[in-house]
Amino acid sequence: MKRPSYVTDKALKTFIKNALEEDIQDGDHSTLSTIPKDLVQSAKLLVKQDCILAGVELAEIIFKTFDKNLQIERLIKDGETTKPGDIAFVVTGNARSILSTERLVLNCMQRMSGIATLTHEWDARLVGTKTKLLDTRKTTPNFRVCEKWAVAIGGGTNHRYGLYDMIMLKDNHIDYNGSITNAVNMAKDYIKKNKKKLKIEVETRNLDEVQEAINAKVDRIMLDNMDVKIMKQAVQMVNGRCETEASGGITREQLKEIATTGVTFISAGALTHSAQNIDLSLKAIK
């Protein structure tokens, strides 16, 4: 599948450089002390759980970044369903290079496959509705590019990537400003003054705040921690004048019922902060 726009070569280069430096420092001494310098070997990525596989493309980039002569034969693509015993790819080349990058590749793929699998399970509950599943910024520091990429691989939709690509006025912004109206007016003035092209989303906690956000003419209204009955009333009040987003303590079991309210989006931090890693192994081919 095509990479999301935020998965840039620059972002991946920075991530991989920092991750390798963290792990290797002045050398992979286990490998350097036991593996001949010019030994050429192969290894296979073995899937050990049912999952939606994610991180195959990233694995190849990691291998090639460390050693451009490593050769990767992809057997399974990102986003494909896999089962125990499947082989995702085979990597061939310098044995030292394979061993020194093994853990970084596995850490990324296990985490990304867990997120993609959970996202796929959640998104399946929205089939037949018009509501889209969003992730959040509740991600692991310095690993966001991979975690949000995994959400996309799993069939979810990415929310804003960071603080820079959308204005989201949450409860603290509003409380510090005294009202939604004040906060939105300041945000609009800021956008105009700085010639930015940014959408404005406002978090609301009750129907009075929903009405205030409607009057302020924002791009999206977040319906935070509302029960389904109130949420349905809020969507009716909005009446298509802007996007709506259900958020706050969302569980998998609630998805279908929440979608019946007509909300545009459902966002869930659980996609990234509660996914369980998938068991994968990189095994030498003897």
LOLUM-636755 format. One record per residue: residue in three letters; x, y, z of N, C-alpha, C, O, CB in turn. Coordinates in steps of 0.2 Angstrom, whole numbers, padded with zeros to 4 digits, always signed. Glycine has a CB too. Layout:
! LOLUM-636755
ALAXYZXYZXYZXYZXYZ;...
! end
This chain:
! LOLUM-636755
MET+0004-0006+0000+0000+0000+0000+0004+0006+0000+0010+0006+0002-0005+0000+0006;LYS+0002+0012-0002+0005+0018-0003+0006+0021+0004+0002+0021+0009+0002+0023-0007;ARG+0012+0023+0005+0014+0026+0012+0010+0033+0013+0009+0036+0008+0021+0028+0012;PRO+0007+0034+0019+0004+0040+0021+0009+0046+0020+0015+0045+0020+0001+0040+0028;SER+0007+0052+0019+0011+0058+0017+0016+0059+0023+0021+0062+0021+0007+0064+0016;TYR+0014+0058+0029+0019+0059+0035+0025+0054+0035+0030+0056+0039+0015+0060+0041;VAL+0024+0049+0032+0030+0044+0032+0035+0046+0027+0035+0042+0021+0027+0036+0031;THR+0038+0051+0028+0043+0054+0023+0050+0050+0024+0051+0047+0029+0044+0061+0024;ASP+0054+0051+0019+0061+0048+0019+0065+0051+0025+0069+0048+0029+0065+0049+0013;LYS+0064+0058+0026+0067+0061+0031+0065+0059+0038+0069+0058+0043+0066+0069+0031;ALA+0059+0058+0039+0056+0055+0046+0059+0048+0047+0061+0047+0053+0049+0055+0046;LEU+0059+0044+0042+0061+0037+0043+0069+0037+0044+0071+0033+0049+0059+0033+0037;LYS+0072+0041+0041+0080+0041+0042+0082+0044+0049+0086+0041+0052+0083+0046+0037;THR+0078+0049+0051+0079+0051+0058+0078+0046+0063+0081+0044+0068+0075+0057+0059;PHE+0072+0042+0062+0070+0037+0067+0075+0031+0067+0077+0029+0072+0063+0035+0065;ILE+0077+0029+0061+0081+0023+0061+0088+0025+0064+0091+0021+0067+0082+0021+0054;LYS+0090+0031+0062+0097+0033+0064+0097+0033+0072+0102+0030+0075+0099+0040+0062;ASN+0092+0036+0075+0092+0036+0082+0091+0030+0086+0094+0028+0091+0086+0041+0085;ALA+0087+0025+0082+0085+0019+0085+0092+0014+0085+0093+0011+0090+0080+0015+0082;LEU+0095+0015+0079+0101+0011+0079+0107+0013+0084+0110+0009+0087+0104+0011+0072;GLU+0107+0020+0084+0112+0022+0089+0111+0020+0096+0115+0019+0100+0112+0030+0088;GLU+0104+0020+0098+0102+0018+0105+0104+0011+0106+0106+0010+0112+0095+0019+0105;ASP+0104+0007+0101+0105+0000+0102+0112-0002+0101+0115-0007+0105+0101-0004+0097;ILE+0116+0001+0097+0122-0002+0095+0128+0002+0098+0133-0001+0100+0123-0001+0088;GLN+0127+0009+0099+0132+0013+0102+0139+0012+0099+0140+0013+0093+0133+0012+0110;ASP+0144+0009+0102+0151+0008+0099+0152+0001+0096+0157-0001+0094+0156+0009+0105;GLY+0146-0003+0096+0147-0009+0092+0143-0015+0095+0141-0015+0101+0154-0011+0092;ASP+0140-0019+0091+0137-0025+0093+0142-0030+0094+0144-0034+0090+0132-0028+0087;HIS+0144-0030+0100+0150-0034+0102+0149-0042+0102+0153-0046+0101+0152-0032+0109;SER+0142-0044+0103+0141-0051+0103+0142-0053+0096+0145-0059+0095+0133-0052+0105;THR+0140-0049+0091+0141-0051+0084+0148-0051+0082+0151-0055+0079+0136-0047+0080;LEU+0151-0045+0083+0158-0044+0081+0163-0049+0084+0168-0050+0081+0160-0037+0084;SER+0161-0051+0090+0166-0056+0093+0165-0063+0091+0169-0068+0092+0165-0056+0100;THR+0159-0065+0087+0158-0072+0086+0157-0073+0078+0157-0079+0076+0152-0074+0090;ILE+0155-0068+0074+0153-0069+0067+0159-0066+0063+0160-0061+0063+0146-0066+0066;PRO+0161-0071+0058+0166-0068+0053+0164-0062+0049+0158-0062+0048+0168-0074+0049;LYS+0168-0058+0048+0167-0052+0045+0163-0053+0038+0159-0049+0036+0173-0048+0043;ASP+0165-0058+0034+0163-0058+0027+0158-0064+0026+0156-0066+0021+0169-0060+0022;LEU+0155-0067+0032+0150-0072+0032+0144-0070+0029+0141-0065+0031+0149-0075+0039;VAL+0141-0073+0024+0135-0072+0021+0130-0077+0023+0131-0083+0022+0136-0071+0013;GLN+0124-0075+0025+0119-0079+0027+0112-0077+0025+0111-0071+0023+0119-0081+0035;SER+0107-0081+0027+0100-0079+0026+0096-0080+0032+0098-0084+0036+0097-0082+0020;ALA+0090-0076+0033+0086-0077+0038+0079-0075+0036+0078-0072+0031+0088-0072+0044;LYS+0074-0079+0039+0067-0078+0037+0063-0075+0043+0064-0076+0049+0064-0085+0035;LEU+0058-0070+0041+0054-0067+0046+0048-0072+0047+0044-0073+0043+0052-0060+0044;LEU+0048-0075+0053+0043-0080+0054+0037-0078+0058+0038-0075+0064+0046-0086+0058;VAL+0031-0078+0056+0025-0076+0059+0022-0082+0064+0022-0087+0062+0019-0074+0054;LYS+0021-0080+0070+0019-0085+0075+0012-0084+0078+0010-0088+0083+0024-0085+0081;GLN+0009-0079+0076+0002-0078+0078-0003-0075+0072+0000-0073+0067+0001-0072+0083;ASP-0009-0077+0072-0014-0074+0067-0013-0066+0068-0013-0063+0074-0021-0076+0068;CYS-0013-0063+0062-0012-0055+0063-0013-0052+0056-0013-0055+0051-0005-0053+0066;ILE-0014-0045+0056-0013-0041+0050-0006-0039+0051-0004-0035+0055-0018-0035+0050;LEU-0002-0041+0046+0005-0040+0046+0007-0032+0044+0004-0030+0039+0009-0044+0041;ALA+0011-0029+0048+0013-0022+0046+0021-0021+0048+0023-0024+0053+0009-0017+0051;GLY+0024-0017+0044+0031-0016+0045+0036-0019+0040+0042-0019+0041+0033-0017+0052;VAL+0033-0022+0035+0037-0026+0030+0041-0021+0026+0047-0021+0026+0033-0030+0026;GLU+0038-0016+0024+0042-0010+0020+0047-0007+0025+0052-0006+0023+0037-0005+0017;LEU+0045-0006+0031+0049-0002+0036+0055-0007+0037+0061-0004+0037+0046-0001+0042;ALA+0054-0013+0038+0060-0018+0039+0065-0018+0033+0071-0018+0034+0057-0025+0040;GLU+0063-0018+0027+0067-0017+0021+0071-0011+0022+0077-0011+0020+0063-0018+0015;ILE+0068-0005+0023+0071+0001+0024+0077+0001+0029+0082+0004+0028+0066+0007+0025;ILE+0075-0002+0035+0080-0003+0040+0086-0007+0038+0092-0004+0039+0077-0006+0047;PHE+0085-0012+0035+0090-0017+0033+0095-0013+0028+0101-0013+0028+0087-0023+0029;LYS+0091-0009+0023+0095-0006+0018+0099+0000+0020+0104+0002+0018+0090-0004+0012;THR+0096+0003+0026+0099+0009+0029+0106+0007+0032+0111+0010+0031+0095+0013+0034;PHE+0106+0001+0035+0111-0001+0039+0117-0004+0034+0123-0003+0035+0109-0007+0044;ASP+0114-0008+0029+0119-0011+0024+0115-0011+0017+0110-0015+0017+0121-0018+0027;LYS+0117-0007+0013+0114-0007+0006+0114-0013+0002+0110-0014-0003+0116-0001+0002;ASN+0119-0018+0004+0119-0024+0000+0115-0029+0003+0115-0035-0001+0127-0026+0001;LEU+0111-0028+0008+0107-0034+0010+0101-0034+0005+0098-0029+0002+0104-0032+0017;GLN+0099-0040+0004+0094-0042-0001+0088-0044+0002+0088-0049+0006+0096-0046-0007;ILE+0082-0041+0001+0076-0044+0004+0071-0046-0001+0069-0043-0006+0073-0038+0008;GLU+0068-0052+0000+0063-0055-0004+0056-0055+0000+0055-0059+0005+0065-0062-0006;ARG+0052-0050-0002+0046-0050+0002+0041-0055-0001+0040-0056-0007+0042-0043+0000;LEU+0038-0059+0004+0033-0064+0002+0026-0062+0004+0021-0065+0002+0035-0070+0006;ILE+0026-0058+0009+0019-0055+0012+0019-0048+0012+0024-0045+0014+0017-0058+0019;LYS+0014-0044+0010+0014-0037+0010+0011-0034+0016+0007-0038+0020+0010-0034+0004;ASP+0012-0028+0018+0009-0025+0023+0002-0025+0022-0001-0023+0017+0012-0017+0024;GLY-0002-0026+0028-0009-0026+0027-0012-0033+0026-0019-0033+0026-0012-0021+0022;GLU-0008-0038+0024-0011-0044+0023-0012-0048+0029-0009-0048+0034-0006-0048+0018;THR-0017-0053+0029-0019-0057+0034-0014-0063+0034-0013-0066+0029-0026-0060+0034;THR-0011-0064+0040-0006-0070+0041-0008-0075+0046-0012-0073+0051+0001-0067+0042;LYS-0005-0080+0046-0006-0086+0051+0001-0088+0054+0006-0088+0050-0011-0091+0048;PRO+0001-0092+0059+0007-0095+0062+0010-0099+0057+0007-0104+0053+0005-0099+0068;GLY+0017-0099+0056+0020-0103+0051+0022-0099+0044+0026-0101+0040+0017-0109+0049;ASP+0018-0093+0043+0019-0090+0037+0026-0086+0037+0028-0084+0043+0014-0084+0036;ILE+0029-0085+0032+0036-0082+0031+0034-0075+0028+0032-0075+0022+0041-0086+0027;ALA+0036-0070+0031+0035-0063+0028+0040-0061+0023+0038-0058+0018+0034-0058+0034;PHE+0046-0063+0024+0051-0061+0020+0058-0065+0021+0058-0068+0027+0053-0053+0020;VAL+0062-0065+0017+0069-0068+0018+0074-0062+0016+0074-0059+0011+0070-0074+0013;VAL+0079-0062+0021+0084-0057+0020+0091-0061+0019+0092-0065+0023+0084-0052+0026;THR+0095-0058+0015+0101-0062+0013+0106-0057+0012+0106-0051+0010+0100-0066+0006;GLY+0112-0059+0015+0118-0054+0015+0123-0055+0021+0123-0061+0024+0116-0047+0015;ASN+0126-0050+0022+0131-0050+0028+0128-0052+0034+0123-0049+0037+0135-0044+0028;ALA+0130-0058+0037+0127-0060+0043+0128-0055+0049+0123-0055+0053+0131-0067+0045;ARG+0133-0052+0049+0134-0047+0055+0128-0041+0054+0125-0039+0059+0141-0043+0054;SER+0127-0039+0048+0122-0034+0047+0115-0036+0049+0111-0033+0052+0122-0032+0040;ILE+0114-0043+0047+0107-0046+0049+0106-0046+0056+0101-0044+0059+0106-0053+0046;LEU+0111-0048+0060+0111-0049+0067+0110-0042+0071+0107-0041+0076+0117-0053+0070;SER+0114-0037+0068+0114-0031+0071+0107-0027+0071+0106-0022+0074+0120-0027+0069;THR+0104-0028+0065+0097-0025+0064+0091-0029+0066+0086-0027+0066+0097-0023+0057;GLU+0092-0035+0068+0087-0040+0070+0082-0037+0075+0076-0037+0074+0090-0046+0072;ARG+0084-0035+0080+0080-0033+0086+0076-0026+0084+0070-0026+0085+0084-0031+0092;LEU+0079-0022+0080+0075-0016+0078+0070-0018+0074+0064-0015+0074+0080-0011+0075;VAL+0071-0022+0069+0066-0024+0064+0060-0028+0068+0054-0026+0066+0069-0029+0059;LEU+0062-0032+0072+0057-0036+0076+0053-0031+0081+0047-0032+0081+0060-0041+0080;ASN+0056-0027+0084+0052-0022+0088+0047-0018+0084+0042-0017+0087+0057-0017+0092;CYS+0049-0015+0079+0045-0011+0075+0039-0016+0072+0033-0014+0072+0049-0008+0069;MET+0041-0021+0069+0036-0026+0066+0031-0029+0071+0025-0029+0070+0039-0031+0062;GLN+0033-0031+0077+0029-0033+0082+0024-0028+0084+0018-0030+0085+0033-0036+0088;ARG+0026-0022+0085+0022-0017+0088+0017-0014+0082+0011-0014+0084+0026-0011+0090;MET+0020-0013+0076+0015-0011+0071+0010-0016+0069+0004-0015+0067+0020-0010+0065;SER+0012-0023+0069+0007-0028+0067+0002-0028+0073-0004-0030+0071+0011-0035+0067;GLY+0004-0027+0079-0001-0027+0084-0006-0022+0083-0013-0023+0084+0002-0026+0091;ILE-0004-0016+0082-0008-0010+0081-0013-0011+0074-0019-0010+0074-0004-0003+0080;ALA-0010-0013+0069-0014-0015+0063-0019-0020+0064-0025-0019+0061-0009-0017+0057;THR-0017-0025+0068-0022-0030+0069-0028-0028+0073-0034-0029+0072-0019-0036+0073;LEU-0027-0024+0079-0032-0021+0083-0036-0016+0079-0042-0016+0080-0029-0018+0089;THR-0033-0012+0075-0037-0007+0071-0041-0011+0066-0047-0009+0065-0032-0003+0067;HIS-0039-0016+0063-0043-0020+0058-0049-0023+0062-0055-0023+0059-0039-0025+0055;GLU-0048-0025+0068-0054-0028+0072-0059-0023+0074-0065-0024+0073-0051-0031+0078;TRP-0057-0017+0076-0061-0011+0077-0065-0009+0071-0071-0008+0071-0057-0006+0081;ASP-0061-0008+0066-0064-0005+0060-0069-0010+0057-0074-0007+0053-0058-0003+0054;ALA-0068-0016+0057-0073-0021+0055-0080-0020+0058-0085-0022+0055-0071-0028+0056;ARG-0080-0017+0064-0087-0016+0067-0090-0010+0064-0096-0009+0065-0086-0015+0074;LEU-0087-0006+0060-0090+0000+0057-0092-0001+0049-0094+0003+0046-0085+0006+0057;VAL-0091-0007+0047-0093-0009+0040-0100-0008+0039-0104-0010+0043-0091-0016+0038;GLY-0102-0005+0034-0109-0003+0033-0112+0003+0035-0117+0005+0034-0113-0009+0036;THR-0107+0007+0039-0109+0013+0041-0104+0019+0038-0100+0017+0034-0108+0014+0049;LYS-0106+0025+0038-0102+0030+0035-0097+0033+0040-0093+0037+0038-0107+0036+0033;THR-0097+0030+0046-0092+0033+0051-0085+0030+0050-0084+0024+0049-0095+0031+0058;LYS-0080+0034+0051-0073+0032+0050-0070+0032+0057-0071+0036+0062-0069+0037+0046;LEU-0065+0027+0058-0061+0026+0064-0055+0030+0064-0051+0030+0059-0060+0019+0065;LEU-0054+0034+0069-0048+0038+0069-0043+0036+0075-0046+0034+0080-0050+0046+0070;ASP-0037+0037+0074-0032+0037+0080-0031+0043+0083-0035+0048+0082-0025+0034+0077;THR-0027+0044+0088-0026+0050+0092-0018+0051+0092-0014+0048+0089-0029+0049+0099;ARG-0016+0056+0096-0009+0057+0098-0007+0054+0104-0001+0055+0106-0008+0065+0099;LYS-0010+0049+0106-0008+0045+0112-0004+0039+0109-0006+0033+0109-0014+0042+0116;THR+0002+0041+0107+0007+0037+0104+0014+0037+0108+0014+0041+0113+0009+0039+0097;THR+0018+0032+0107+0024+0032+0110+0029+0037+0107+0030+0038+0101+0028+0025+0109;PRO+0032+0041+0112+0037+0046+0110+0042+0044+0105+0045+0039+0106+0040+0050+0116;ASN+0043+0047+0099+0048+0046+0094+0046+0039+0090+0050+0037+0086+0055+0045+0098;PHE+0040+0037+0091+0038+0031+0087+0032+0032+0084+0029+0028+0081+0038+0025+0092;ARG+0029+0038+0084+0023+0040+0081+0022+0038+0074+0017+0036+0072+0021+0047+0082;VAL+0028+0040+0070+0027+0039+0063+0026+0031+0061+0022+0030+0057+0034+0041+0059;CYS+0028+0027+0065+0027+0020+0064+0020+0018+0067+0017+0014+0063+0032+0015+0068;GLU+0018+0020+0072+0012+0018+0075+0006+0021+0071+0001+0017+0070+0011+0021+0082;LYS+0006+0027+0069+0001+0030+0064+0001+0026+0058-0004+0025+0055+0002+0037+0064;TRP+0007+0025+0055+0007+0021+0049+0004+0014+0050+0000+0012+0045+0015+0020+0047;ALA+0005+0011+0056+0002+0004+0057-0006+0005+0057-0010+0001+0055+0004+0002+0063;VAL-0009+0011+0060-0016+0012+0060-0019+0012+0053-0024+0009+0051-0018+0018+0063;ALA-0015+0015+0048-0017+0016+0041-0017+0009+0038-0021+0007+0034-0012+0021+0038;ILE-0011+0005+0039-0011-0002+0037-0017-0006+0039-0019-0010+0035-0004-0005+0039;GLY-0019-0005+0045-0024-0009+0048-0031-0007+0045-0036-0010+0047-0024-0009+0055;GLY-0032-0001+0041-0038+0001+0039-0041+0007+0042-0047+0009+0040-0043-0005+0039;GLY-0038+0010+0047-0040+0015+0051-0038+0022+0047-0035+0022+0042-0038+0016+0058;THR-0041+0027+0050-0039+0034+0047-0035+0038+0052-0037+0038+0058-0046+0038+0045;ASN-0030+0041+0050-0026+0045+0054-0029+0052+0056-0032+0056+0051-0019+0047+0051;HIS-0029+0054+0062-0031+0060+0064-0026+0065+0063-0021+0063+0059-0033+0061+0072;ARG-0025+0071+0066-0020+0075+0065-0013+0072+0067-0014+0068+0072-0021+0082+0069;TYR-0008+0073+0064-0002+0070+0065+0002+0073+0072+0004+0069+0076+0003+0070+0060;GLY+0001+0079+0072+0004+0082+0078+0001+0089+0080-0005+0090+0078+0012+0084+0077;LEU+0004+0093+0084+0001+0099+0086+0001+0105+0080-0002+0110+0081+0005+0102+0092;TYR+0005+0103+0075+0006+0108+0070+0001+0108+0064+0001+0113+0060+0013+0108+0067;ASP-0003+0103+0063-0006+0102+0057-0014+0103+0058-0018+0101+0053-0005+0095+0054;MET-0016+0105+0063-0023+0106+0065-0024+0110+0071-0020+0109+0076-0027+0099+0065;ILE-0029+0114+0072-0030+0117+0078-0036+0114+0082-0041+0113+0079-0032+0125+0077;MET-0034+0111+0088-0039+0107+0091-0039+0111+0098-0035+0110+0102-0037+0100+0092;LEU-0045+0114+0100-0046+0117+0106-0050+0113+0111-0056+0112+0110-0050+0124+0105;LYS-0046+0110+0115-0048+0106+0120-0050+0109+0127-0050+0115+0127-0043+0100+0122;ASP-0053+0105+0132-0056+0108+0138-0051+0114+0141-0053+0119+0143-0057+0103+0142;ASN-0045+0112+0141-0040+0117+0145-0039+0123+0141-0039+0129+0144-0033+0114+0146;HIS-0039+0123+0134-0039+0129+0130-0045+0133+0131-0044+0139+0132-0038+0127+0122;ILE-0050+0130+0131-0057+0134+0132-0057+0137+0139-0059+0142+0140-0063+0129+0131;ASP-0056+0133+0144-0056+0135+0151-0051+0141+0152-0053+0146+0156-0055+0129+0156;TYR-0045+0141+0149-0041+0146+0150-0043+0152+0147-0041+0158+0149-0034+0144+0147;ASN-0047+0152+0141-0050+0157+0138-0056+0160+0140-0059+0165+0138-0050+0156+0130;GLY-0060+0156+0144-0066+0158+0147-0072+0155+0143-0077+0155+0146-0066+0165+0147;SER-0071+0154+0137-0077+0151+0133-0075+0149+0126-0069+0150+0124-0082+0157+0132;ILE-0079+0144+0123-0077+0142+0116-0077+0148+0111-0072+0148+0107-0083+0137+0114;THR-0082+0152+0112-0082+0158+0107-0075+0162+0107-0072+0164+0102-0087+0163+0109;ASN-0073+0164+0113-0066+0167+0114-0061+0163+0111-0057+0166+0107-0065+0169+0121;ALA-0060+0157+0112-0055+0153+0110-0055+0152+0102-0050+0153+0099-0055+0146+0113;VAL-0061+0151+0099-0061+0150+0092-0060+0157+0089-0056+0157+0084-0068+0148+0090;ASN-0062+0163+0091-0061+0169+0088-0053+0170+0088-0050+0173+0083-0064+0175+0092;MET-0050+0169+0094-0042+0170+0094-0039+0165+0089-0034+0167+0086-0040+0168+0101;ALA-0041+0159+0088-0038+0154+0084-0039+0157+0076-0035+0156+0072-0042+0147+0084;LYS-0045+0159+0075-0046+0162+0068-0042+0168+0067-0039+0169+0061-0054+0164+0067;ASP-0041+0172+0072-0037+0178+0071-0029+0176+0070-0026+0179+0065-0037+0183+0077;TYR-0027+0171+0073-0021+0168+0073-0019+0165+0066-0014+0166+0063-0019+0163+0078;ILE-0024+0161+0063-0024+0159+0056-0023+0164+0051-0019+0163+0047-0030+0154+0055;LYS-0027+0169+0052-0027+0175+0047-0021+0178+0047-0018+0180+0042-0033+0179+0048;LYS-0018+0180+0053-0012+0184+0054-0006+0180+0051-0002+0183+0048-0011+0186+0061;ASN-0006+0174+0053+0000+0170+0051-0001+0166+0044+0003+0162+0042+0001+0165+0056;LYS-0007+0167+0041-0008+0165+0034-0007+0157+0034-0004+0154+0030-0003+0168+0029;LYS-0010+0154+0039-0010+0147+0039-0017+0144+0036-0022+0147+0036-0010+0145+0047;LYS-0016+0138+0034-0022+0134+0032-0023+0128+0037-0021+0123+0035-0021+0131+0024;LEU-0027+0130+0042-0028+0125+0047-0035+0124+0049-0039+0129+0049-0024+0127+0053;LYS-0038+0118+0049-0045+0117+0052-0045+0118+0059-0040+0117+0063-0047+0110+0050;ILE-0051+0120+0062-0052+0121+0069-0057+0116+0071-0062+0115+0069-0054+0128+0070;GLU-0055+0112+0076-0059+0107+0080-0060+0110+0087-0055+0112+0090-0056+0100+0079;VAL-0066+0109+0090-0067+0111+0097-0070+0105+0101-0075+0101+0098-0072+0117+0097;GLU-0067+0104+0106-0070+0099+0111-0076+0101+0115-0076+0107+0118-0065+0096+0116;THR-0081+0098+0115-0087+0100+0119-0089+0094+0124-0088+0088+0123-0093+0101+0114;ARG-0092+0097+0129-0094+0092+0135-0101+0092+0136-0103+0087+0140-0090+0094+0141;ASN-0105+0096+0133-0112+0096+0134-0116+0099+0128-0112+0102+0124-0114+0099+0141;LEU-0122+0099+0128-0126+0102+0122-0125+0109+0122-0126+0112+0116-0133+0100+0122;ASP-0125+0113+0127-0124+0120+0127-0117+0122+0123-0117+0126+0119-0124+0123+0134;GLU-0112+0118+0125-0106+0119+0122-0106+0117+0114-0103+0120+0110-0100+0115+0125;VAL-0110+0112+0113-0111+0110+0106-0114+0116+0102-0112+0118+0096-0115+0104+0105;GLN-0119+0119+0105-0122+0125+0101-0118+0131+0101-0118+0134+0095-0128+0127+0105;GLU-0114+0132+0106-0109+0137+0105-0104+0136+0100-0102+0141+0096-0105+0138+0112;ALA-0101+0130+0099-0097+0128+0094-0100+0129+0087-0096+0131+0082-0094+0121+0095;ILE-0106+0127+0086-0110+0128+0080-0110+0135+0078-0109+0137+0072-0117+0125+0080;ASN-0112+0139+0083-0112+0147+0082-0105+0149+0080-0105+0154+0076-0115+0150+0088;ALA-0100+0146+0083-0093+0149+0081-0091+0147+0074-0085+0149+0072-0088+0147+0086;LYS-0094+0142+0071-0093+0140+0064-0086+0137+0064-0081+0139+0060-0093+0146+0059;VAL-0085+0131+0067-0079+0128+0067-0079+0122+0062-0085+0121+0059-0077+0125+0074;ASP-0074+0119+0060-0074+0113+0055-0076+0107+0058-0079+0103+0054-0067+0113+0053;ARG-0075+0105+0064-0076+0099+0067-0078+0100+0075-0075+0104+0078-0071+0094+0067;ILE-0083+0097+0077-0085+0097+0084-0084+0090+0087-0086+0085+0085-0092+0099+0085;MET-0080+0090+0093-0078+0084+0096-0084+0083+0102-0085+0088+0106-0071+0083+0099;LEU-0087+0077+0102-0092+0076+0107-0088+0071+0112-0088+0065+0111-0098+0072+0104;ASP-0086+0074+0117-0082+0071+0122-0086+0068+0128-0089+0071+0132-0077+0076+0125;ASN-0085+0061+0129-0087+0057+0134-0095+0058+0135-0098+0059+0141-0084+0059+0141;MET-0098+0059+0129-0106+0059+0130-0109+0052+0129-0106+0048+0125-0108+0064+0124;ASP-0115+0051+0132-0118+0045+0131-0121+0045+0124-0122+0050+0121-0123+0043+0136;VAL-0124+0039+0121-0126+0039+0114-0132+0043+0113-0133+0046+0108-0128+0032+0113;LYS-0137+0044+0118-0143+0048+0117-0141+0055+0116-0144+0058+0112-0147+0047+0124;ILE-0136+0058+0121-0134+0065+0120-0130+0066+0113-0131+0071+0110-0130+0067+0126;MET-0126+0061+0112-0122+0061+0106-0127+0062+0099-0126+0066+0095-0118+0055+0105;LYS-0132+0058+0100-0137+0058+0094-0140+0065+0093-0142+0068+0088-0142+0053+0095;GLN-0142+0068+0099-0145+0075+0099-0140+0080+0097-0142+0084+0093-0147+0077+0106;ALA-0134+0079+0098-0129+0084+0096-0128+0083+0089-0127+0089+0085-0122+0082+0099;VAL-0128+0077+0086-0127+0077+0079-0133+0080+0075-0132+0083+0070-0126+0069+0077;GLN-0139+0079+0078-0145+0082+0075-0144+0090+0075-0147+0093+0070-0151+0080+0079;MET-0142+0092+0081-0141+0100+0081-0136+0102+0076-0137+0107+0073-0138+0101+0088;VAL-0131+0098+0075-0125+0100+0070-0128+0100+0063-0127+0105+0059-0119+0096+0070;ASN-0132+0095+0061-0136+0095+0055-0132+0096+0049-0134+0099+0044-0142+0100+0055;GLY-0126+0093+0049-0121+0093+0043-0117+0099+0042-0114+0099+0037-0125+0091+0037;ARG-0118+0104+0047-0114+0110+0046-0107+0110+0047-0103+0114+0045-0117+0115+0050;CYS-0105+0104+0050-0098+0103+0051-0097+0096+0053-0102+0092+0054-0095+0107+0057;GLU-0091+0093+0053-0089+0086+0055-0090+0085+0062-0090+0090+0066-0082+0084+0053;THR-0092+0079+0064-0092+0078+0071-0088+0072+0073-0087+0067+0069-0100+0076+0073;GLU-0086+0072+0079-0081+0066+0081-0083+0064+0088-0083+0068+0093-0074+0069+0081;ALA-0084+0058+0089-0086+0055+0096-0079+0053+0099-0075+0050+0095-0090+0048+0095;SER-0078+0054+0105-0071+0053+0108-0072+0052+0116-0077+0054+0119-0066+0059+0107;GLY-0067+0049+0119-0067+0048+0126-0070+0042+0129-0076+0040+0129-0071+0054+0129;GLY-0065+0037+0130-0067+0031+0133-0071+0026+0129-0074+0022+0131-0071+0032+0139;ILE-0070+0027+0122-0073+0022+0117-0071+0015+0118-0064+0014+0118-0072+0025+0110;THR-0075+0010+0118-0073+0003+0118-0076+0000+0111-0080+0003+0108-0076+0000+0124;ARG-0073-0006+0110-0074-0009+0104-0082-0011+0103-0085-0011+0098-0070-0015+0103;GLU-0084-0013+0109-0091-0015+0109-0096-0009+0108-0102-0011+0106-0093-0018+0116;GLN-0094-0003+0109-0099+0003+0108-0099+0005+0101-0103+0009+0099-0097+0008+0112;LEU-0094+0003+0097-0093+0006+0090-0099+0007+0086-0101+0012+0083-0087+0003+0086;LYS-0102+0001+0085-0108+0000+0080-0114+0005+0083-0117+0009+0079-0111-0007+0080;GLU-0115+0005+0089-0120+0009+0092-0119+0016+0091-0123+0020+0090-0121+0007+0100;ILE-0112+0018+0092-0111+0025+0092-0111+0028+0084-0113+0033+0083-0103+0027+0094;ALA-0110+0023+0080-0110+0025+0073-0117+0026+0071-0118+0030+0066-0107+0019+0069;THR-0122+0023+0074-0129+0024+0072-0131+0032+0074-0136+0034+0071-0134+0019+0076;THR-0127+0035+0078-0129+0042+0079-0128+0047+0073-0130+0052+0073-0125+0045+0085;GLY-0124+0044+0068-0122+0048+0063-0116+0052+0063-0114+0056+0059-0128+0053+0061;VAL-0112+0051+0068-0105+0055+0069-0101+0053+0063-0101+0048+0060-0102+0053+0075;THR-0097+0058+0061-0092+0058+0055-0087+0053+0057-0085+0049+0053-0090+0064+0053;PHE-0084+0054+0063-0078+0050+0065-0079+0047+0073-0083+0050+0077-0072+0054+0065;ILE-0076+0042+0074-0075+0040+0081-0067+0039+0082-0064+0036+0078-0078+0033+0082;SER-0065+0043+0087-0057+0042+0088-0056+0038+0095-0060+0038+0099-0055+0049+0089;ALA-0051+0034+0094-0049+0030+0100-0042+0029+0101-0038+0027+0097-0052+0023+0099;GLY-0039+0032+0107-0032+0031+0109-0030+0024+0110-0024+0022+0109-0031+0035+0115;ALA-0035+0019+0111-0033+0012+0112-0030+0009+0106-0026+0004+0107-0040+0009+0114;LEU-0031+0012+0100-0028+0009+0094-0021+0008+0095-0018+0004+0092-0030+0012+0088;THR-0018+0013+0098-0010+0014+0098-0008+0012+0105-0003+0009+0106-0008+0020+0096;HIS-0012+0014+0111-0009+0013+0117-0011+0007+0120-0008+0005+0126-0011+0019+0122;SER-0015+0003+0118-0018-0003+0121-0017-0009+0116-0019-0015+0118-0025-0003+0123;ALA-0014-0009+0111-0013-0014+0106-0007-0019+0109-0002-0017+0112-0011-0012+0099;GLN-0008-0026+0108-0003-0030+0111+0001-0032+0105-0001-0033+0099-0007-0037+0113;ASN+0008-0033+0106+0013-0034+0101+0011-0041+0098+0009-0046+0102+0020-0034+0104;ILE+0013-0042+0092+0012-0049+0089+0019-0053+0089+0024-0050+0088+0010-0048+0081;ASP+0018-0059+0090+0024-0063+0091+0027-0065+0084+0024-0068+0080+0023-0070+0095;LEU+0033-0062+0083+0037-0063+0076+0044-0065+0078+0046-0063+0083+0036-0057+0072;SER+0047-0069+0074+0054-0071+0075+0058-0070+0068+0055-0071+0063+0055-0078+0078;LEU+0064-0068+0069+0069-0068+0063+0073-0074+0064+0078-0074+0069+0073-0062+0063;LYS+0073-0079+0060+0076-0086+0061+0081-0087+0056+0080-0086+0050+0071-0091+0062;ALA+0087-0089+0058+0093-0091+0053+0090-0097+0048+0087-0101+0051+0099-0093+0056;ILE+0092-0096+0042+0090-0102+0037+0097-0106+0037+0102-0103+0034+0088-0099+0030;LYS+0097-0112+0039+0103-0116+0040+0104-0120+0033+0109-0123+0032+0102-0121+0045;
! end
